[in-house]
Amino acid sequence: MSTTSPIRMFGAQWCGDCRRTKRQLDTLGLDYVYIDLEQDPKAADVARDISGRTNIPVVVYPDGSHHVEPADDDVSAKLRELEMI
């Protein structure tokens, strides 16, 4: 997967961890695709296929790696590794 691909984040408004991670990405000014699992319930299957879990958020990075329910520090570390921040 190309590092020019956008970050994808699978989440839901009712999920506090999702709101926190979305706020972090917004604050950093990063382009990303937010997939709202309430608006697109079938996307939950995609998130589960990626992560092997039903927990959210699932953040998929341009290099194809992902985090499930990441702490802000984990997201920041990955973004630094990918030289996105």
C-alpha positions, 0 to 999 in steps of 0.5 A: 500500500502506498504511503500516499493513501489516506488514513482510514478510521472506522468508528462511531459517534457513541464511542468515546475512544473514536471521538478522541482519536478523531479529535487527535487526527483533526487537531493534527490537520491530517487528511483521513477517511472516516467510516461511520459504522452507524451510517454504514453497518456493513463497514463493521465487517470490514473493520473486523476483517482488518483487526480480527476484533470487534473493538473500535476505533480501527485506524488503518495507516497508509502502510497497511498497518493498523491500531485498534483502540489506540492511545494518542501516544500510539497514534502519534508514534505511528504517524512519526514513523510514517513521517506524517507529523 
